[in-house]
Amino acid sequence: MKLSKSSRVVLGVVTGVILAVIYLPLLVVLINSFSTSRSLTWPPPGLTLEWWGRAFQSEGALDAILTSVQVAVVATLVSLVLGTLISIALQRYKFFGRDAVSLLVILPIALPGIITGIALNNAFRTILGIQLSVYTVIIAHVTFCIVTVFNNVIARLRRMGTNLEEASADLGAGIWTTFRLVTFPQLRSALLAGGLLAFALSFDEIIVTTFTAGNGVTTLPIWILQNLFRPSQAPIVNVIAVVLVVISIVPIYLAQRLAGAETVPRARG
């Protein structure tokens, strides 16, 4: 479909405005991380690297980064296992309630974070009597991280079909041998992409984390929220915010590259 010149201009202007609204605030945060001012003023009166040095010497910020990484890694690993198993069960087997299970798996990513947070908080503290801790944060993150793995894996399973797996079974291979030698190699890139997205989703989550983190559990987004309006911490918060953006962007970029590579047909030798 070809667009007229006026339509292309309008589309270009609208796209530019939308991108500006999204990314200009991020650019402001980046520039403010080098500002000589202790407050969030614009434009910055001068530029300095002082806050970057202080940020990487801040024990609170470094501990928060470590906590976020630990939570994201564990949540991603659990999501990879559960998401893969659920995807195979729903795609390869037929049973009563399969569509309902699929909906329930995807639903947490669509629900508002505050609803999920309140529900999990009530479940942990009121129903199960469990004290909030880093483990409840991990469980809470798995509930929505599993969706990214599930979507990637089930999409790949649909594209794969069952011919190779059936051939493996005809040749006498068992279920686990077929999975290890036939299914898993075809799922590796989908698992990697889903894992990267799950890590990014977990690393910068704040709403669900706020409702499920116990005393003394401070992830990076929570640390930023706690220190945002402290005058002595404002410049350091900008630095940590930039770090958070970078750490979130990298896995998303890699996942996108993996997804793009899978859609490009390989040239025959």
C-alpha positions in Angstrom: 0.0 0.0 0.0 1.3 3.4 -1.0 0.7 6.5 1.0 0.3 10.0 -0.5 2.9 12.6 0.2 0.7 14.5 2.6 -0.1 11.2 4.5 3.6 10.4 4.8 4.3 13.9 6.2 1.4 13.7 8.7 2.5 10.2 9.7 6.1 11.3 10.1 5.2 14.3 12.2 2.9 12.3 14.5 5.6 9.6 14.9 8.2 12.3 15.7 6.0 13.9 18.3 5.3 10.5 20.0 9.0 9.6 20.0 9.9 13.0 21.4 7.3 12.7 24.2 8.7 9.3 25.1 12.5 9.9 24.8 13.1 13.6 25.6 12.4 13.1 29.3 15.0 10.3 29.3 17.4 12.7 27.6 16.8 15.2 30.4 17.5 12.6 33.0 20.8 11.7 31.3 21.9 15.3 31.0 20.9 16.0 34.6 23.1 13.2 35.8 26.1 15.4 34.8 24.6 18.6 36.2 26.6 20.6 38.8 23.3 21.5 40.5 22.1 19.5 43.5 18.4 20.0 42.6 16.5 18.8 39.5 16.8 22.1 37.6 16.8 22.8 33.9 18.9 23.7 32.1 21.9 22.5 34.2 24.2 25.4 35.2 27.3 23.2 34.4 28.5 19.7 33.8 30.5 17.4 36.1 31.3 13.7 36.6 31.1 14.1 40.4 27.7 12.4 40.8 28.7 9.4 38.7 31.7 8.8 41.1 29.5 9.2 44.2 26.8 6.9 42.7 29.2 4.0 42.4 30.4 4.6 45.9 26.9 4.6 47.4 26.4 1.4 49.4 22.7 1.8 49.3 22.5 2.1 45.5 25.0 -0.7 45.0 23.1 -3.0 47.4 19.8 -2.1 45.6 21.4 -3.0 42.2 22.6 -6.3 43.6 19.2 -7.1 45.0 17.5 -6.3 41.7 19.9 -8.4 39.8 19.5 -11.4 42.1 15.7 -11.2 42.1 15.6 -10.8 38.3 18.0 -13.7 37.7 16.1 -16.1 39.9 12.7 -15.0 38.7 13.9 -15.4 35.1 15.3 -19.0 35.7 12.0 -20.1 37.4 10.0 -18.5 34.6 12.0 -20.3 32.0 11.3 -23.7 33.5 7.6 -23.1 34.2 6.9 -21.1 31.0 8.5 -23.9 28.9 6.6 -26.7 30.6 3.3 -24.9 30.4 3.9 -24.0 26.7 4.6 -27.6 25.8 1.6 -28.9 27.8 -0.8 -26.4 26.1 0.5 -26.7 22.6 1.3 -30.4 22.4 -1.6 -31.9 24.4 -5.4 -31.5 24.4 -7.3 -31.6 27.6 -10.4 -30.0 29.2 -9.9 -26.4 30.2 -6.8 -25.8 28.0 -8.1 -22.4 26.8 -8.9 -21.4 30.4 -5.4 -22.3 31.6 -3.9 -20.3 28.7 -5.9 -17.3 29.7 -4.9 -17.6 33.3 -1.2 -17.7 32.4 -1.4 -14.6 30.3 -3.7 -12.6 32.6 -1.1 -11.3 35.1 0.7 -9.3 32.4 -2.6 -7.6 31.5 -3.8 -6.8 35.0 -2.8 -3.4 36.6 0.3 -3.9 38.8 -1.4 -2.5 41.8 -4.2 -5.1 41.6 -1.6 -7.9 41.3 0.4 -6.4 44.2 -2.6 -6.1 46.5 -3.7 -9.6 45.7 -0.3 -11.2 46.3 0.1 -9.2 49.5 -3.2 -10.5 50.9 -2.3 -14.0 49.7 1.1 -14.0 51.4 0.3 -12.2 54.7 -3.4 -13.0 55.3 -4.1 -16.4 53.7 -0.8 -18.1 53.9 0.7 -16.3 56.9 4.0 -15.8 55.1 6.3 -12.9 56.1 7.2 -10.7 53.2 10.8 -11.1 52.1 13.0 -11.3 49.0 11.5 -14.7 48.3 7.9 -13.3 48.1 9.3 -10.6 45.7 10.7 -13.4 43.4 7.4 -15.3 43.5 5.5 -12.2 42.6 7.8 -11.4 39.7 7.5 -14.9 38.4 3.7 -14.4 38.0 4.3 -11.9 35.2 7.7 -12.8 33.9 6.4 -16.3 33.0 4.2 -14.7 30.4 7.1 -13.5 28.3 8.6 -16.9 28.3 5.3 -18.6 27.6 4.5 -16.3 24.6 7.9 -16.8 23.0 8.0 -20.6 23.5 4.4 -21.3 22.5 4.9 -19.2 19.3 8.0 -21.2 18.4 6.2 -24.5 19.1 3.4 -23.6 16.7 5.9 -22.8 14.0 7.9 -26.0 14.6 5.1 -28.4 14.1 5.5 -32.0 15.4 7.1 -33.8 12.4 10.6 -34.0 13.8 9.3 -35.0 17.3 7.2 -37.7 15.7 10.1 -38.9 13.6 12.2 -39.1 16.8 9.6 -41.2 18.5 9.3 -43.5 15.5 13.0 -44.1 15.7 12.6 -45.2 19.3 13.6 -42.1 21.3 11.9 -41.5 24.6 10.2 -38.3 25.7 13.2 -36.8 27.4 15.6 -37.8 24.6 13.4 -36.2 22.0 13.1 -33.1 24.1 16.9 -32.9 24.6 18.0 -33.6 21.1 15.1 -32.4 19.0 12.8 -29.9 20.8 15.2 -28.0 23.0 17.7 -27.1 20.2 14.8 -25.5 18.3 13.6 -23.6 21.3 16.9 -22.2 22.4 16.7 -18.8 20.7 13.0 -18.4 21.9 14.0 -19.3 25.4 16.9 -16.8 25.3 14.7 -14.0 24.0 12.0 -14.8 26.5 14.5 -14.9 29.3 16.0 -11.6 28.4 12.6 -9.9 28.3 11.7 -11.5 31.7 14.9 -10.2 33.2 14.2 -6.7 32.0 10.6 -6.8 33.2 11.7 -8.0 36.6 14.6 -5.6 37.0 12.6 -2.4 36.7 9.4 -3.6 38.3 8.3 -1.3 41.2 4.5 -1.5 41.9 4.2 -5.3 42.5 7.6 -5.2 44.4 6.3 -2.4 46.7 3.5 -4.7 47.9 5.5 -7.9 48.2 8.9 -6.7 49.6 9.6 -7.2 53.3 11.5 -4.8 55.6 15.0 -4.4 54.5 14.4 -5.5 50.9 15.2 -2.6 48.6 15.4 -3.1 44.9 16.8 -0.5 42.6 13.4 1.1 41.6 12.4 1.2 45.2 15.7 2.9 46.1 15.1 5.5 43.4 11.6 6.2 44.7 12.8 6.5 48.3 15.7 8.9 47.4 14.1 10.9 44.6 13.0 13.9 46.8 16.0 14.0 49.1 18.1 17.1 48.0 21.4 15.5 48.8 20.5 12.4 46.7 18.8 13.9 43.7 21.8 14.0 41.4 22.8 10.5 42.4 19.2 9.3 41.6 19.6 10.7 38.1 22.8 8.6 37.7 21.1 5.4 39.0 18.1 6.1 36.8 20.4 6.2 33.7 22.0 2.9 34.8 18.5 1.4 35.2 17.5 2.5 31.7 20.7 1.0 30.2 20.3 -2.3 32.0 16.7 -2.5 30.9 17.4 -1.6 27.3 20.2 -4.1 26.7 18.2 -7.3 27.2 15.2 -5.9 25.3 17.5 -4.9 22.4 19.1 -8.4 22.3 15.7 -10.1 22.5 14.6 -8.0 19.5 17.7 -8.9 17.5 17.1 -12.6 18.2 13.4 -12.3 17.2 14.5 -10.4 14.0 17.1 -13.0 13.1 14.5 -15.8 13.4 12.2 -14.1 10.9 15.0 -13.6 8.2 15.2 -16.6 5.9 18.7 -18.1 5.8 20.5 -18.0 2.5 21.2 -21.4 1.0 24.8 -22.3 0.4 
